[in-house]
Amino acid sequence: MFKIETSMTEKKKTDRRTLRTKHRLSQAMVGLVKEKRFDDITVQDLIDRADIGRATFYTHFRDKEDMLQKDWERFLDGLAAQINWENAGKTSFVPVVFLFAHLQDFHRFYQGLVRSRKAESSFRDGAAYLSRKLETALDARAKHKTAIPTSILATFLASELFVLLKWWLDQGMPYTPEQMDEIYHKLVTPAVQNYFAG
């Protein structure tokens, strides 16, 4: 019994340490992308800025590209977890405000990705990743054969979100995140209603 409790305590400490390390690396990446092109950033730059060891970095990531990708996917997992499927087709259900407000705070980081020619691929990969998460969630909720294939609706919902997000950022964020939430849901609600109507 004591050994189990000890190992569980050790695991929690390890998990907290891992989260702290990843958070520091994430902050380092954001800071560096604001300062210089992604191609010019080295793993050494990241570990120096995050104040961690090289071995620790490679315990979690293959390289800086892998780190950027996994960090983005972790953020999108959080976004997907906040989707309120009970409201789908009725009112706002995708946390657009959360996403847009977050990117509003990180606008200089986005500009750094644009300067580094990484924004397009990051958004494309993000849309594909989110689409897979949405497809799984929709499949679990479809009670009958639907007129719109699940994979098409999932792709539409994710792609529409990223198209609007990119437009909004590129235009200098002319509307509030709340207004963009309303616009997004006005665009996608008919498709969602058709999907659940069968």
N, C-alpha and C positions, 0 to 999 in steps of 0.2 A: 504494500500500500504506500509506504513512504517513498519507495523508489519511483512509483508512478507519479506521485505528486511532485517529486523533485524534477523528473523529466518534463512534466507539463509546465512547471515553473521555468525551467531552462528554455523550453520551446517558446514560451511567451516572451522571454528576454531576447531570444534570438530573433523572433518575429519583429519585435519592437526595434531592435538594432538594424535589421534588414530594412524596415520601413524608413528609419531615420537616415540610413545610408542612401537609399533611393531618392528620398526627398532632397538631400543635400546635392546629390548629382543632378537632379532635375533642376534645382535652383541654379546650379553652376551652368547647365546647358542654356537655360533661359538668359542668364546674364551674358554669356559668351556670344550667343546668336545675336543679341542686341548690338554687340561691339564689332563683330567681324563675320565674314562669310563662313558658312558651315564647313565648306571644304578646307578652310584654313584652321579649323579647330582640331586639336589633337586630343587623344586620350590623356596625354600628360597635362594638357591645359585643364581638362575636366577634373582630374584627380587632384591637381594642385589647388584649383578653385574650391573643390568640395572638401579638401583636406582629408583624403582617404588614401589608402595604399593601392598600388597597381593590382595586386593579387585580389583585393576586395572587389575592385571594378570587374575583373574578369570572372569572378565567382558568379556575378549576376548577368553580365552582358558579353556578347562576342566582340562588339566594337561600338563606336559612337552611333552608327546607323541603327543597330539593334536596340541600343538604349533609347534613342528618339522614338522608334517604332513602338517599343513596349510601354514607354511612358504615355504615348498617345492612346494606345489600346486600353491602358489602365484608366485613363480619363474617360474614354468612351464606354467602358464597362460601368463606370459610375453614372454616366448619363443614361444608359439603357436601364439601369436599376431604378431610376427615378420615373420611368414611363408609367403613367397611370392608365392601364388598359381598360379599367372600368369606365373611363370617360371617352374612350375611343369612338369617334363618330358623333359624339354629342357636344363636347366642348374641348378646351385645350387639354391634351394628354401627353404630348411630347414636351419635355422641359426645355423649351426653346429659350426662355428667359435665362435659365441657368447657363446654357451654352454661350449665348450671345454676350451676357454680362461678363462671363469668364474671359472670352476673347477680347472684349472691350478693355478689360484690365491688362491684357497681354498684347495690345495692339502693336507695340514696338517690337515684340518678339515675332509677331506675324510679319511685320515689315522686314525683319531680319531674314525670315524664311523666304519671303518674296525676293529679296536681294540675293539670297543664296540659291535661288531657283529650286527651293524645296517645298514651297507652298502647294503647288499643283499636285505633286505626287503625294504629299501628306494628306491633302483633302481627298484625293482619289482613293488612296488606301483607307482613309477614315470612313468614307462612304461605303466601300466594299465590306469593311469589318462590321460597321453598324448594321448594314443590310443583312448580314448573316445572323447577327443577334436578334434583329427584328423578325426575321423569317422563323427562327426557332420559337420565339414568343407567340407569333401569330398562329403557327401550326398547333401549338398547345391549346389555343383558344377557338380554333375553327371547329364548330360542332357539326358541320355538314359540308358538302362539296360547294365551293364558291365559284361565282362567275369570273372572278379575277384570280388568276393563279397567285398563290402566296408569295412566291419568289419575286413576281413582278411588283406586287404591292410593296414588299419590303424594300426592293431596289428603288422604287419611286419615292417612298417616304424618306429614305436615307439620302438619295441623290438630291431631292428637292431641298432638304435641309442644308446640305453643303453648298448647293448652287446659291441659295439665298444668303448664306453666311459669307461666302466669297464676295458676292455682289455688294453686300452691306459694308464689309471691311474695305473693299476697293473704292467704294464711293465716299469713304470718310464717315461711315456710321450715321447717315442722315436721319434715321428713326431710332427710337428707344428700343431696347430689347423687348419690352412689353408690346410695342407696336409690331415688331417683327414676329412675335409669338402669334398675335392676332392674324397677321397676313398669312403666315405659314399654315395655320389651321383652317383659314378660309379656303386656301388652295387644296389642301389634302382631305378635308372632311368628306366631300362627296365620294371620293374613291374609297375611303374607309367605310362609309355607310353602305356602299354597294357591295363591298367585300363581306361584311357581316350580314347583309340581307340575303346573300346567297343567289 
